[in-house]
Amino acid sequence: MKIAGFDIGGANTDMAIIDFGSDGDMKEVRVDFRYLPMWLRKDELAETLLEMVGDDLDELEGVGVCMTAELVDAYPSKAAGVADIIDRVEGAFDVPVAYVSLSGMVDASEALKDPMNIAAANWVATSQIASAMSSDCIMVDVGSTTTDIIPVKDGFEAARGRNDLERLSTGELVYTGTLRTNVATIVDRVPLQDKWFRVSSELFAVTADVHRVLGNIRESDYTCSTPDGAGKSVEECMLRIARVLCADLELLSPGDVLDVAEYIYHQQILKIAEGIAEVSEREGLEEVVTTGLGMKILAKRAAEVLELECRTMDEFLTEEECVVAPAVGTALLMEDYLQAQG
């Protein structure tokens, strides 16, 4: 049985196609992703999904979907976003399709009855992979844009917040990510040359610039657009960071920019650690399982700051699969759903 799982985000759409053996084990996994800013190009969603599936289309027996793209400002409400995404997905595939919800996989008709049960439920799919590694842990998934911090107890997710609004109040959602976060949302001033400098609140640089300069990511990992439309070389990333201080590479040296980047990086780690600490103290959990693009450079570092035991999901999946973990988890849930349907 070959199943596709999609995680349709506001900026990135991720895919995992899993070929399951007769015993239900994963025989082969193929992953892919596309930068698809839904606030600009939502009309391209169906075409993009089919392009990603490619030659596997005729062999698919089911498609599972989770989403966070309903939040983009192209939609007047999250419910409208969910409905539009479902409509586009249903129009693309002729095989059974189901959607990750807070209460399991549901078909389109059930999803449309309660769209808020579908909105931003991708963490449900990822948490089941974490539970396979540890029955009592905190799953930390650092993606391009956000960080999910989900408690797992007795092998099941135990999140207090059931939607993004609630999770922002429980420490289970920290709106910071590896690539797309405006650095001015992480710091309001930075130390440099024994002085403190306030920063501009313009969108001059994003966290991808910081992590590229520090060598935390490769140029190929910088999959989002750049704030100034320029390239993704280290020098171009340094110039964008310099602009955050209303400067350029004539006013600041490369060493100055590296110092600023290191400070921003440390503050981002502390923001994630703050969320982990809130969940850890409340739930009495002291083991962390990390995944996502920021699995090692952010989530693991945050756990180390708190002196918590930490495992990375690449013990269970490949690093490429970890980057699209919600899509992998969605495919696994879809396989279970189809088996239950008989």
C-alpha positions in Angstrom: 0.0 0.0 0.0 1.5 3.4 -1.1 0.2 6.4 0.9 1.0 10.1 0.5 1.0 12.4 3.4 0.9 16.2 2.9 1.6 19.0 5.4 0.2 22.1 3.7 1.7 25.1 5.5 1.4 28.8 4.8 4.8 29.0 3.2 5.9 25.4 2.6 4.1 22.3 1.5 5.8 19.1 2.6 5.2 15.5 1.3 6.0 12.0 2.4 5.1 9.0 0.3 5.4 5.8 2.2 5.3 2.3 0.6 3.9 0.0 3.3 4.5 -3.7 3.3 1.8 -6.3 4.0 2.8 -6.3 7.6 2.2 -2.5 7.8 5.9 -1.7 8.1 7.5 1.1 6.1 9.4 -0.4 3.2 10.3 2.9 1.5 9.8 6.6 2.1 10.1 9.4 -0.4 10.0 13.0 0.8 9.8 16.3 -0.9 8.8 19.9 -0.3 8.0 23.1 -2.1 8.1 26.7 -1.1 4.5 27.7 -1.9 3.5 31.0 -0.2 -0.2 30.4 0.1 -1.0 34.1 0.6 0.2 34.7 -2.9 -0.1 31.4 -4.8 -3.0 29.4 -3.2 -4.4 28.8 -6.7 -1.3 26.7 -7.5 -1.9 24.2 -4.6 -3.5 21.3 -6.5 -1.0 21.6 -9.3 1.9 21.6 -6.8 0.6 18.5 -5.0 0.3 16.6 -8.2 3.8 17.7 -9.3 5.2 16.5 -6.0 3.6 13.1 -6.3 4.8 12.7 -9.9 5.0 9.2 -11.2 3.7 7.7 -7.9 0.2 9.1 -8.7 -1.1 5.9 -10.3 0.1 3.7 -7.4 -1.4 5.8 -4.6 -4.1 4.2 -2.5 -4.8 7.1 -0.2 -3.8 10.7 0.6 -3.6 12.1 4.1 -3.5 15.9 4.7 -2.7 18.1 7.6 -2.6 21.9 7.3 -1.6 25.2 8.8 -2.1 27.3 5.7 -5.6 28.3 6.8 -4.1 31.1 8.8 -2.6 33.1 5.9 -4.1 36.5 5.3 -5.5 35.5 1.9 -8.4 34.0 3.8 -11.0 36.0 5.8 -11.2 33.3 8.5 -9.5 30.1 9.4 -12.7 28.2 8.6 -12.8 29.7 5.1 -9.1 28.7 4.7 -9.8 25.1 5.7 -12.7 24.8 3.3 -10.7 26.2 0.4 -7.8 23.9 1.0 -10.0 20.9 1.3 -11.7 21.9 -2.0 -8.4 22.1 -3.8 -7.1 18.8 -2.4 -10.3 16.9 -3.2 -10.2 18.2 -6.7 -6.6 16.9 -7.2 -7.0 13.2 -6.2 -9.4 10.4 -7.1 -8.3 8.1 -4.2 -9.6 8.3 -0.6 -8.5 11.5 1.1 -8.7 12.2 4.9 -7.6 15.0 7.1 -5.7 15.1 10.4 -8.0 16.4 13.2 -7.7 16.8 16.9 -9.8 13.6 17.2 -8.2 11.5 14.5 -8.4 11.2 10.7 -11.7 12.4 9.1 -13.0 12.6 5.6 -13.9 15.9 3.8 -17.5 16.0 4.9 -16.7 15.5 8.6 -13.8 18.0 8.3 -16.2 20.7 6.9 -18.6 20.2 9.8 -16.0 21.3 12.2 -13.1 23.1 10.4 -11.5 24.3 13.6 -10.9 20.7 14.5 -8.7 20.5 11.4 -6.9 23.9 11.6 -3.2 23.6 12.6 -3.5 20.0 13.8 -0.2 19.0 12.2 1.4 18.6 15.6 -1.0 15.6 16.2 0.6 13.7 13.4 4.2 14.5 14.5 3.5 13.6 18.2 2.6 10.0 17.3 6.2 9.5 15.9 7.6 11.0 19.1 5.5 8.6 21.2 7.0 5.7 19.3 10.4 6.9 20.6 9.4 7.7 24.2 6.0 7.1 25.9 6.6 10.1 28.2 8.4 13.1 26.6 8.1 16.5 25.2 8.1 16.7 21.5 9.8 19.8 20.1 9.3 20.4 16.4 11.2 23.4 15.0 10.1 24.2 11.5 10.7 27.1 9.2 8.2 29.3 10.9 7.1 27.9 14.3 8.0 25.6 17.1 5.6 23.0 18.5 6.2 21.9 22.1 3.8 19.0 22.8 3.7 16.8 25.9 3.4 13.1 25.3 2.1 10.9 28.2 1.6 7.2 28.3 2.2 7.2 24.5 -0.4 9.8 23.6 -0.3 13.5 23.0 -1.4 15.4 26.1 -1.5 19.0 24.9 -3.4 21.5 27.0 -4.1 23.8 24.1 -6.3 22.5 21.4 -5.8 25.2 18.8 -3.1 27.8 18.0 -4.7 30.5 20.2 -4.8 28.3 23.2 -1.3 26.8 22.6 0.2 30.3 22.5 -0.9 30.6 26.1 0.3 27.2 27.3 3.9 27.2 26.1 3.0 24.6 23.4 3.4 27.0 20.5 6.3 29.4 20.2 6.1 31.5 17.0 9.8 31.3 16.1 11.4 29.2 13.4 14.6 28.3 11.6 14.0 30.3 8.4 11.2 32.9 8.2 11.2 34.7 11.6 11.9 38.4 11.5 14.9 38.9 13.7 13.3 42.1 15.1 10.7 39.8 16.8 13.5 38.0 18.7 15.5 41.0 20.0 14.9 44.7 20.5 18.5 45.5 21.0 21.9 43.8 20.6 25.4 44.1 22.2 28.2 45.2 20.0 31.6 46.7 20.7 30.8 47.1 24.4 27.6 49.1 23.7 24.0 48.2 23.3 22.2 49.1 20.1 18.5 49.2 19.5 17.3 47.4 16.3 15.0 48.6 13.6 11.6 46.9 13.4 11.7 46.6 9.6 11.7 43.2 7.9 15.4 43.5 7.0 16.6 40.0 8.0 15.1 36.7 8.9 16.5 33.8 11.0 17.6 32.0 7.8 20.2 34.8 7.5 21.4 34.3 11.0 21.7 30.5 10.7 23.3 30.8 7.2 26.0 33.2 8.5 26.7 31.0 11.5 26.9 27.8 9.4 23.9 26.2 11.0 22.2 25.7 7.6 23.3 25.3 4.0 22.3 27.6 1.2 20.1 24.8 -0.1 18.2 24.8 3.3 17.3 28.5 2.8 14.1 27.7 1.0 12.1 30.8 1.7 12.4 34.1 -0.1 14.9 36.7 1.1 13.5 39.9 2.6 15.3 42.1 0.0 14.9 39.8 -3.0 18.7 39.3 -3.2 20.7 36.1 -3.0 21.5 33.7 -0.1 25.3 33.8 0.0 26.9 34.5 3.4 27.9 38.0 2.4 24.3 38.8 1.3 23.0 37.4 4.5 25.5 39.5 6.5 24.3 42.6 4.7 20.7 41.9 5.7 21.7 41.5 9.3 23.7 44.7 9.2 20.6 46.5 8.0 18.8 45.5 11.2 21.2 48.0 12.9 20.6 50.5 10.2 24.1 49.8 8.9 25.8 48.0 6.0 29.1 46.2 5.5 31.0 49.4 5.3 29.9 50.4 8.8 30.1 46.9 10.3 32.9 44.3 9.9 32.1 40.6 9.2 33.2 40.0 12.8 30.7 42.6 14.1 27.9 40.9 12.1 28.9 37.5 13.5 28.7 38.8 17.0 25.2 40.2 16.4 24.2 36.9 14.8 25.5 34.9 17.7 23.5 37.0 20.1 20.3 36.7 18.1 20.8 32.9 17.9 21.2 32.6 21.6 18.1 34.7 22.3 16.1 32.5 19.9 17.3 29.4 21.8 16.1 31.0 25.1 12.7 31.7 23.7 12.2 28.0 22.8 13.7 27.0 26.1 11.1 29.1 27.9 8.3 27.2 26.2 9.9 23.8 27.0 10.4 24.8 30.6 6.7 25.8 31.0 5.5 22.5 29.6 8.1 20.5 31.5 7.3 22.0 34.9 3.6 21.8 34.4 3.6 18.2 33.1 6.5 16.7 35.1 8.3 15.6 31.9 12.1 15.6 31.7 12.8 14.0 28.3 12.7 15.9 25.0 12.4 14.4 21.5 13.3 16.9 18.8 12.5 17.1 15.1 12.2 19.5 12.2 14.7 21.6 10.4 15.8 23.2 13.7 16.0 19.8 15.4 19.7 20.1 16.4 20.5 23.7 16.0 17.6 25.1 18.1 15.5 22.4 19.8 18.4 20.3 21.1 20.3 23.4 22.2 17.2 24.6 24.1 16.9 21.3 25.9 20.6 21.5 26.8 20.1 25.0 28.3 17.5 23.4 30.6 19.7 20.3 31.3 16.9 18.0 30.1 17.6 14.6 28.5 17.3 14.9 24.7 16.9 12.6 21.8 16.6 13.6 18.2 14.1 12.0 15.9 16.8 11.0 13.4 17.2 8.0 15.6 13.9 6.8 14.1 13.7 8.7 10.8 16.4 10.0 8.4 17.3 13.7 8.7 15.4 14.5 5.5 12.3 12.7 6.9 12.6 14.7 10.2 12.3 18.0 8.3 8.9 16.9 7.0 7.9 14.9 10.1 4.2 16.1 10.1 3.9 14.7 6.5 5.4 11.4 7.6 3.1 11.2 10.6 0.1 12.1 8.4 0.9 9.2 6.0 1.2 6.8 9.0 -2.2 8.0 10.3 -3.7 7.6 6.8 -2.5 4.0 6.6 -4.2 3.3 9.9 -7.4 5.1 8.8 -7.6 3.0 5.6 -7.0 -0.3 7.5 -9.8 0.6 9.9 -12.1 1.4 7.0 -11.5 -2.1 5.7 
